[in-house]
Amino acid sequence: SDKIDRFVIRLIIHEMWHIKQMMSGRLQFNYDNTKAVFEGKEYTNLTAHKNRPFEQEAVKAEKKYYNQVKQLLNI
Protein backbone atom coordinates (compact mmCIF):
# COMPACT_ATOMS: atom_id res chain seq x y z
CA SER A 1 0.00 0.00 0.00
CA ASP A 2 1.08 3.57 -0.55
CA LYS A 3 2.05 4.91 2.83
CA ILE A 4 4.17 7.80 3.96
CA ASP A 5 6.22 6.39 6.78
CA ARG A 6 9.50 7.21 8.51
CA PHE A 7 11.57 5.57 5.76
CA VAL A 8 9.87 7.50 2.95
CA ILE A 9 10.14 10.85 4.74
CA ARG A 10 13.82 10.34 5.47
CA LEU A 11 14.49 9.15 1.93
CA ILE A 12 12.88 12.26 0.44
CA ILE A 13 14.82 14.57 2.78
CA HIS A 14 18.05 12.72 1.96
CA GLU A 15 17.62 12.97 -1.79
CA MET A 16 16.44 16.59 -1.65
CA TRP A 17 19.62 17.39 0.27
CA HIS A 18 21.65 15.95 -2.60
CA ILE A 19 19.71 18.18 -4.99
CA LYS A 20 20.61 21.16 -2.79
CA GLN A 21 24.28 20.09 -2.85
CA MET A 22 24.19 19.85 -6.65
CA MET A 23 22.33 23.13 -7.17
CA SER A 24 24.92 24.95 -5.07
CA GLY A 25 27.71 23.38 -7.13
CA ARG A 26 29.21 21.53 -4.17
CA LEU A 27 28.37 18.10 -5.62
CA GLN A 28 28.75 16.88 -9.19
CA PHE A 29 28.50 13.42 -10.75
CA ASN A 30 29.95 12.14 -14.01
CA TYR A 31 27.68 10.96 -16.82
CA ASP A 32 27.37 7.33 -15.66
CA ASN A 33 27.39 8.12 -11.91
CA THR A 34 30.60 6.23 -11.20
CA LYS A 35 32.40 9.27 -9.83
CA ALA A 36 31.36 12.18 -7.63
CA VAL A 37 33.19 15.40 -6.90
CA PHE A 38 32.24 17.01 -3.60
CA GLU A 39 33.80 20.32 -2.66
CA GLY A 40 36.65 19.66 -5.08
CA LYS A 41 37.50 16.15 -3.89
CA GLU A 42 36.81 13.10 -6.07
CA TYR A 43 35.01 9.98 -4.80
CA THR A 44 34.41 6.77 -6.75
CA ASN A 45 32.06 3.87 -6.16
CA LEU A 46 34.96 2.22 -4.33
CA THR A 47 34.49 4.68 -1.46
CA ALA A 48 32.11 3.14 1.06
CA HIS A 49 28.74 4.88 0.98
CA LYS A 50 28.89 5.74 4.69
CA ASN A 51 32.36 7.30 4.25
CA ARG A 52 31.35 9.80 1.56
CA PRO A 53 31.04 13.26 3.17
CA PHE A 54 28.11 14.27 0.93
CA GLU A 55 26.23 11.18 2.15
CA GLN A 56 27.10 11.90 5.77
CA GLU A 57 25.76 15.43 5.33
CA ALA A 58 22.51 14.11 3.81
CA VAL A 59 22.02 11.70 6.73
CA LYS A 60 22.44 14.62 9.15
CA ALA A 61 19.78 16.52 7.21
CA GLU A 62 17.40 13.54 7.57
CA LYS A 63 17.80 13.64 11.32
CA LYS A 64 17.55 17.41 11.51
CA TYR A 65 14.42 17.84 9.38
CA TYR A 66 12.46 14.61 9.97
CA ASN A 67 10.24 15.89 12.80
CA GLN A 68 9.55 19.16 10.99
CA VAL A 69 8.41 17.36 7.83
CA LYS A 70 6.35 14.88 9.83
CA GLN A 71 4.62 17.76 11.60
CA LEU A 72 3.97 19.58 8.31
CA LEU A 73 2.38 16.43 6.89
CA ASN A 74 0.26 16.02 10.02
CA ILE A 75 1.26 12.39 10.54
N, CA, C and O of each residue as an XYZ file, in Angstrom:
300
protein
N       0.841     -1.183      0.000
C       0.000      0.000      0.000
C       0.886      1.246      0.000
O       2.013      1.227      0.494
N       0.359      2.306     -0.555
C       1.084      3.573     -0.546
C       0.949      4.196      0.833
O      -0.155      4.472      1.300
N       2.075      4.408      1.469
C       2.055      4.908      2.827
C       3.271      5.805      3.035
O       4.388      5.453      2.655
N       3.045      6.936      3.625
C       4.174      7.802      3.960
C       4.588      7.439      5.377
O       3.893      7.742      6.347
N       5.722      6.791      5.470
C       6.225      6.390      6.776
C       7.596      7.015      7.019
O       8.077      7.812      6.213
N       8.204      6.654      8.112
C       9.501      7.212      8.506
C      10.535      7.033      7.401
O      11.269      7.968      7.084
N      10.598      5.844      6.812
C      11.574      5.567      5.762
C      11.389      6.507      4.572
O      12.358      7.078      4.071
N      10.157      6.665      4.128
C       9.869      7.499      2.954
C      10.215      8.960      3.227
O      10.820      9.623      2.384
N       9.836      9.462      4.398
C      10.137     10.850      4.740
C      11.643     11.075      4.759
O      12.135     12.052      4.194
N      12.365     10.182      5.400
C      13.822     10.337      5.475
C      14.465     10.210      4.106
O      15.421     10.924      3.803
N      13.958      9.319      3.280
C      14.487      9.150      1.926
C      14.316     10.433      1.111
O      15.241     10.864      0.421
N      13.145     11.032      1.191
C      12.883     12.263      0.436
C      13.788     13.396      0.928
O      14.358     14.127      0.117
N      13.923     13.545      2.236
C      14.816     14.571      2.784
C      16.239     14.336      2.292
O      16.913     15.269      1.854
N      16.691     13.093      2.363
C      18.046     12.723      1.963
C      18.315     13.106      0.510
O      19.321     13.744      0.199
N      17.414     12.713     -0.362
C      17.624     12.975     -1.793
C      17.470     14.455     -2.119
O      18.173     14.967     -2.991
N      16.570     15.148     -1.441
C      16.444     16.588     -1.647
C      17.718     17.310     -1.204
O      18.100     18.324     -1.789
N      18.365     16.784     -0.175
C      19.618     17.391      0.272
C      20.682     17.260     -0.812
O      21.464     18.184     -1.037
N      20.708     16.105     -1.484
C      21.654     15.953     -2.595
C      21.340     16.947     -3.713
O      22.257     17.487     -4.332
N      20.080     17.189     -3.974
C      19.713     18.181     -4.988
C      20.237     19.555     -4.568
O      20.767     20.300     -5.392
N      20.089     19.883     -3.297
C      20.609     21.159     -2.787
C      22.123     21.231     -2.979
O      22.650     22.263     -3.395
N      22.825     20.130     -2.677
C      24.276     20.094     -2.850
C      24.653     20.308     -4.321
O      25.619     21.010     -4.620
N      23.899     19.708     -5.224
C      24.192     19.845     -6.655
C      23.849     21.250     -7.153
O      24.604     21.832     -7.933
N      22.730     21.791     -6.712
C      22.331     23.128     -7.169
C      23.322     24.196     -6.714
O      23.517     25.199     -7.400
N      23.943     23.983     -5.569
C      24.921     24.949     -5.066
C      26.299     24.742     -5.702
O      27.210     25.545     -5.499
N      26.444     23.656     -6.476
C      27.715     23.375     -7.135
C      28.709     22.628     -6.268
O      29.843     22.395     -6.686
N      28.302     22.252     -5.077
C      29.207     21.531     -4.170
C      29.357     20.072     -4.552
O      30.358     19.444     -4.209
N      28.365     19.516     -5.265
C      28.372     18.099     -5.623
C      28.091     17.951     -7.111
O      27.125     18.506     -7.634
N      28.946     17.198     -7.779
C      28.750     16.881     -9.194
C      29.001     15.392     -9.394
O      29.800     14.781     -8.685
N      28.302     14.818    -10.375
C      28.499     13.422    -10.754
C      28.896     13.364    -12.212
O      28.533     14.247    -12.989
N      29.649     12.319    -12.601
C      29.951     12.144    -14.007
C      28.746     11.516    -14.709
O      27.758     11.170    -14.061
N      28.827     11.374    -16.002
C      27.684     10.956    -16.819
C      27.079      9.626    -16.371
O      25.855      9.496    -16.326
N      27.909      8.639    -16.040
C      27.372      7.326    -15.662
C      27.373      7.094    -14.148
O      27.273      5.956    -13.690
N      27.486      8.171    -13.380
C      27.395      8.120    -11.915
C      28.378      7.153    -11.258
O      28.051      6.499    -10.268
N      29.572      7.071    -11.814
C      30.601      6.230    -11.199
C      31.602      7.061    -10.401
O      32.456      6.523     -9.697
N      31.479      8.377    -10.524
C      32.395      9.270     -9.828
C      31.623     10.507     -9.370
O      30.779     11.038    -10.092
N      31.932     10.946     -8.161
C      31.357     12.179     -7.634
C      32.491     13.106     -7.241
O      33.559     12.660     -6.822
N      32.248     14.400     -7.380
C      33.187     15.401     -6.898
C      32.409     16.254     -5.896
O      31.411     16.890     -6.234
N      32.890     16.248     -4.668
C      32.240     17.011     -3.602
C      33.252     17.978     -3.025
O      34.282     17.582     -2.480
N      32.933     19.251     -3.158
C      33.798     20.322     -2.662
C      35.228     20.140     -3.153
O      36.188     20.334     -2.408
N      35.350     19.760     -4.437
C      36.654     19.660     -5.084
C      37.379     18.338     -4.912
O      38.430     18.135     -5.519
N      36.851     17.441     -4.108
C      37.499     16.150     -3.891
C      36.713     15.057     -4.608
O      35.483     15.038     -4.571
N      37.435     14.151     -5.261
C      36.812     13.099     -6.067
C      36.568     11.828     -5.240
O      37.407     11.408     -4.443
N      35.388     11.235     -5.461
C      35.009      9.983     -4.804
C      34.490      9.035     -5.876
O      33.727      9.440     -6.753
N      34.903      7.778     -5.806
C      34.406      6.775     -6.746
C      33.476      5.820     -6.009
O      33.278      5.928     -4.799
N      32.912      4.890     -6.761
C      32.055      3.871     -6.162
C      32.829      2.958     -5.219
O      32.225      2.189     -4.471
N      34.144      3.032     -5.244
C      34.956      2.224     -4.333
C      34.959      2.799     -2.913
O      35.281      2.097     -1.955
N      34.599      4.072     -2.786
C      34.487      4.681     -1.458
C      33.196      4.194     -0.817
O      32.120      4.330     -1.399
N      33.300      3.637      0.362
C      32.109      3.142      1.063
C      31.082      4.256      1.188
O      31.424      5.400      1.485
N      29.838      3.916      0.963
C      28.740      4.880      0.985
C      28.752      5.704      2.269
O      28.601      6.925      2.227
N      28.928      5.046      3.395
C      28.890      5.738      4.686
C      30.101      6.647      4.910
O      30.086      7.487      5.810
N      31.151      6.482      4.098
C      32.358      7.296      4.246
C      32.404      8.490      3.310
O      33.366      9.257      3.343
N      31.395      8.664      2.483
C      31.345      9.800      1.560
C      30.778     11.004      2.310
O      29.669     10.924      2.840
N      31.507     12.114      2.368
C      31.038     13.256      3.166
C      29.705     13.829      2.695
O      28.942     14.342      3.515
N      29.405     13.758      1.410
C      28.114     14.267      0.934
C      26.976     13.369      1.385
O      25.851     13.843      1.542
N      27.238     12.092      1.595
C      26.228     11.184      2.147
C      26.062     11.421      3.643
O      24.943     11.420      4.156
N      27.164     11.620      4.335
C      27.100     11.901      5.773
C      26.292     13.170      6.034
O      25.508     13.236      6.980
N      26.494     14.174      5.185
C      25.756     15.425      5.326
C      24.261     15.209      5.088
O      23.430     15.784      5.792
N      23.920     14.390      4.106
C      22.505     14.112      3.806
C      21.845     13.345      4.950
O      20.675     13.579      5.253
N      22.568     12.444      5.581
C      22.024     11.704      6.733
C      21.768     12.662      7.891
O      20.761     12.535      8.589
N      22.668     13.616      8.099
C      22.444     14.620      9.152
C      21.191     15.442      8.858
O      20.439     15.782      9.772
N      20.968     15.760      7.587
C      19.776     16.520      7.212
C      18.516     15.717      7.503
O      17.513     16.274      7.951
N      18.560     14.406      7.250
C      17.405     13.537      7.567
C      17.027     13.689      9.025
O      15.863     13.900      9.365
N      18.031     13.579      9.881
C      17.798     13.636     11.321
C      17.319     15.020     11.752
O      16.457     15.149     12.622
N      17.888     16.046     11.133
C      17.552     17.414     11.512
C      16.122     17.785     11.112
O      15.419     18.445     11.878
N      15.688     17.368      9.924
C      14.417     17.837      9.383
C      13.265     16.844      9.488
O      12.132     17.194      9.157
N      13.515     15.634      9.932
C      12.464     14.605      9.970
C      11.222     15.066     10.747
O      10.110     15.015     10.220
N      11.402     15.508     11.978
C      10.241     15.888     12.800
C       9.490     17.068     12.213
O       8.264     17.132     12.310
N      10.210     18.006     11.603
C       9.549     19.158     10.992
C       8.673     18.722      9.822
O       7.539     19.182      9.689
N       9.191     17.845      8.981
C       8.409     17.363      7.832
C       7.213     16.545      8.308
O       6.105     16.697      7.795
N       7.439     15.691      9.275
C       6.347     14.882      9.829
C       5.226     15.788     10.366
O       4.044     15.525     10.141
N       5.607     16.837     11.064
C       4.622     17.764     11.605
C       3.887     18.498     10.476
O       2.672     18.683     10.553
N       4.601     18.911      9.446
C       3.973     19.578      8.312
C       2.962     18.683      7.600
O       1.935     19.152      7.111
N       3.272     17.375      7.550
C       2.380     16.427      6.892
C       1.237     15.985      7.791
O       0.316     15.298      7.349
N       1.303     16.383      9.053
C       0.258     16.025     10.016
C       0.151     14.511     10.207
O      -0.951     13.963     10.251
N       1.286     13.847     10.318
C       1.263     12.391     10.536
C       2.038     12.006     11.771
O       2.122     10.824     12.104
